[in-house]
Amino acid sequence: MKIVIEFYRTRDADDAHVVGRETVEVDDLEGAIAAAQLLAQTLDMRQHPDSMTITDANGKIHYSNVDSEAVSDGIQHY
């Protein structure tokens, strides 16, 4: 399935803003989470993300992580 992974940086001054976005093909949600964790560590983003979402082609959120250690631990499924 095709998914979109968006990485965010959250600041009190201006809320959350996107620092990275990738579209990837995966087999399942577990594969999507693994891809997101790898991308969080390897993408050249202007800031280190502190949250991310994984959505499908229709925009439905399948995974969200809001954590300062971000994007590598803790799963919230929707």
TAGIDA-V431853 format. One record per backbone hydrogen bond with DSSP energy under -1.0 kcal/mol. CO is the residue of the C=O (numbers start at 1). NH is the residue of the N-H. If there is no record, write none. Layout:
# TAGIDA-V431853
co=CO nh=NH
co=CO nh=NH
This chain:
# TAGIDA-V431853
co=1 nh=26
co=3 nh=24
co=4 nh=55
co=5 nh=22
co=6 nh=53
co=7 nh=19
co=7 nh=20
co=8 nh=50
co=8 nh=51
co=9 nh=17
co=11 nh=15
co=15 nh=11
co=17 nh=9
co=20 nh=7
co=22 nh=5
co=24 nh=3
co=28 nh=32
co=29 nh=33
co=30 nh=34
co=31 nh=35
co=32 nh=36
co=33 nh=37
co=34 nh=38
co=35 nh=39
co=36 nh=40
co=38 nh=42
co=39 nh=43
co=43 nh=45
co=50 nh=67
co=51 nh=8
co=52 nh=65
co=53 nh=6
co=54 nh=62
co=54 nh=63
co=55 nh=4
co=56 nh=59
co=60 nh=56
co=63 nh=54
co=65 nh=52
co=76 nh=64
